[in-house]
Amino acid sequence: IDAVDFEQLRIQNNHLAKTIEEKNAHLLDLKKMNGMSNLVLSTNKKYLQKQMAKMKSMKQSINTKKERIINLDSEYKEVETQVAKEKEKYQKIQHLTQHYTVPDTMDYIKTNIKLLDLRKQMKMWERRNYVQQFVLNTCIHQMKNLTGSKEVRPWW
């Protein structure tokens, strides 16, 4: 091995060291670019997550509002039907009040007297019915005792 060989090895070594330095410098540049890209990616990812959360919140809000609209529509329909019924009742009452005639006082008194008389007669007939039912039950009980039967016979 000569000095020339060493010189040639040193030149090759310098050349390879220079290549390694260039590659290392290039690698550092790539790492910087990668770091910057990761930073940008991370920032964009956070922004995207915020936007997705906002979108999800808005969708929930929209769905809630849609449900509320549906509920309000059904309530509106119910209220409309109730209003229509109440208007109809009001019109009937208004018609009755406009066309109502007060009966004659004597007719009213006579009608009330008849009503009281009918109520008295009804009480009297109810008492008679009660007495007759009592007598009938007593007779049936006596017939059962006399015949020794526990059943009511249709010909009694």
C-alpha positions as CSV (number, residue, x, y, z in Angstrom):
1,I,0.0,0.0,0.0
2,D,1.5,3.3,-1.2
3,A,1.0,6.9,-0.2
4,V,-0.9,7.2,-3.4
5,D,-3.4,4.6,-2.3
6,F,-3.7,6.5,1.0
7,E,-4.2,9.7,-0.8
8,Q,-6.8,8.1,-3.0
9,L,-8.6,6.6,0.1
10,R,-8.4,10.0,1.8
11,I,-10.0,11.7,-1.4
12,Q,-12.6,9.0,-1.5
13,N,-13.2,9.4,2.2
14,N,-13.5,13.2,1.9
15,H,-15.8,12.7,-1.1
16,L,-18.0,10.2,0.9
17,A,-17.9,12.4,4.0
18,K,-19.1,15.3,1.8
19,T,-21.8,13.1,0.4
20,I,-22.8,12.0,3.9
21,E,-22.9,15.7,5.0
22,E,-25.1,16.6,2.0
23,K,-27.3,13.6,2.8
24,N,-27.5,14.6,6.5
25,A,-28.2,18.2,5.5
26,H,-30.9,17.0,3.1
27,L,-32.2,14.7,5.9
28,L,-32.4,17.6,8.3
29,D,-34.2,19.7,5.7
30,L,-36.7,16.8,5.3
31,K,-37.1,16.5,9.0
32,K,-37.8,20.2,9.3
33,M,-40.3,19.9,6.4
34,N,-41.8,16.8,8.1
35,G,-42.1,18.7,11.4
36,M,-43.7,21.7,9.7
37,S,-46.1,19.4,7.9
38,N,-46.9,17.6,11.1
39,L,-47.6,20.9,12.8
40,V,-49.8,22.0,9.9
41,L,-51.5,18.6,9.9
42,S,-52.1,18.7,13.7
43,T,-53.5,22.3,13.4
44,N,-55.8,21.3,10.5
45,K,-56.8,18.1,12.4
46,K,-57.8,20.1,15.4
47,Y,-59.7,22.6,13.2
48,L,-61.4,19.7,11.5
49,Q,-62.4,18.1,14.8
50,K,-63.8,21.5,16.0
51,Q,-65.7,21.8,12.7
52,M,-67.0,18.2,13.1
53,A,-68.1,18.9,16.6
54,K,-69.9,22.1,15.4
55,M,-71.5,20.2,12.6
56,K,-72.7,17.5,15.0
57,S,-74.0,20.1,17.4
58,M,-75.8,21.9,14.5
59,K,-77.3,18.6,13.3
60,Q,-78.6,17.9,16.8
61,S,-80.0,21.4,17.0
62,I,-81.6,21.0,13.6
63,N,-83.2,17.6,14.6
64,T,-84.4,19.1,17.9
65,K,-85.9,22.1,16.0
66,K,-87.5,19.7,13.5
67,E,-89.1,17.7,16.3
68,R,-90.3,20.9,17.9
69,I,-91.8,22.0,14.6
70,I,-93.6,18.7,14.3
71,N,-94.9,19.0,17.9
72,L,-96.0,22.6,17.3
73,D,-97.8,21.6,14.1
74,S,-99.7,18.9,15.9
75,E,-100.5,21.3,18.7
76,Y,-101.6,23.9,16.2
77,K,-104.0,21.4,14.6
78,E,-105.4,20.4,18.0
79,V,-105.9,24.1,18.9
80,E,-107.5,24.8,15.6
81,T,-110.0,22.0,16.1
82,Q,-110.7,23.2,19.7
83,V,-111.2,26.7,18.5
84,A,-113.6,25.5,15.8
85,K,-115.6,23.5,18.4
86,E,-115.6,26.5,20.8
87,K,-116.8,28.8,18.0
88,E,-119.6,26.4,17.2
89,K,-120.6,26.2,20.9
90,Y,-120.4,30.0,21.1
91,Q,-122.6,30.4,18.0
92,K,-125.2,28.0,19.4
93,I,-125.3,29.8,22.7
94,Q,-125.5,33.1,20.9
95,H,-128.3,31.8,18.7
96,L,-130.2,30.6,21.8
97,T,-129.7,33.9,23.7
98,Q,-130.9,35.9,20.7
99,H,-133.9,33.7,20.1
100,Y,-134.8,32.9,23.7
101,T,-138.3,33.9,24.9
102,V,-139.1,33.9,28.5
103,P,-142.2,31.7,29.3
104,D,-145.2,33.3,30.8
105,T,-145.0,33.5,34.6
106,M,-148.4,31.7,35.1
107,D,-147.3,28.9,32.7
108,Y,-144.1,28.5,34.7
109,I,-145.9,28.3,38.0
110,K,-148.5,25.8,36.6
111,T,-145.7,23.7,35.2
112,N,-143.9,23.7,38.5
113,I,-147.0,22.8,40.4
114,K,-147.6,19.8,38.0
115,L,-144.0,18.8,38.5
116,L,-144.3,18.8,42.3
117,D,-147.6,16.9,42.1
118,L,-146.0,14.2,39.8
119,R,-143.0,13.9,42.2
120,K,-145.4,13.3,45.1
121,Q,-147.3,10.7,43.1
122,M,-144.1,9.0,42.1
123,K,-143.0,8.7,45.8
124,M,-146.4,7.3,46.7
125,W,-146.2,4.7,44.0
126,E,-142.6,3.8,45.0
127,R,-143.8,3.3,48.6
128,R,-146.7,1.1,47.4
129,N,-144.3,-0.9,45.2
130,Y,-142.0,-1.4,48.2
131,V,-144.9,-2.6,50.4
132,Q,-146.1,-5.0,47.7
133,Q,-142.6,-6.4,47.2
134,F,-142.3,-6.9,50.9
135,V,-145.7,-8.7,51.0
136,L,-144.7,-10.8,48.0
137,N,-141.5,-11.9,49.6
138,T,-143.3,-12.7,52.8
139,C,-145.8,-14.9,50.9
140,I,-143.0,-16.6,49.0
141,H,-141.2,-17.3,52.3
142,Q,-144.4,-18.8,53.8
143,M,-145.0,-20.9,50.7
144,K,-141.5,-22.3,51.0
145,N,-142.1,-23.1,54.6
146,L,-145.5,-24.7,54.0
147,T,-144.3,-26.8,51.0
148,G,-140.8,-27.5,52.4
149,S,-139.3,-26.5,49.1
150,K,-136.2,-24.3,48.8
151,E,-137.1,-23.1,45.2
152,V,-139.7,-20.8,44.0
153,R,-142.3,-22.5,41.9
154,P,-143.7,-20.6,38.9
155,W,-147.4,-21.4,39.8
156,W,-147.3,-19.8,43.2
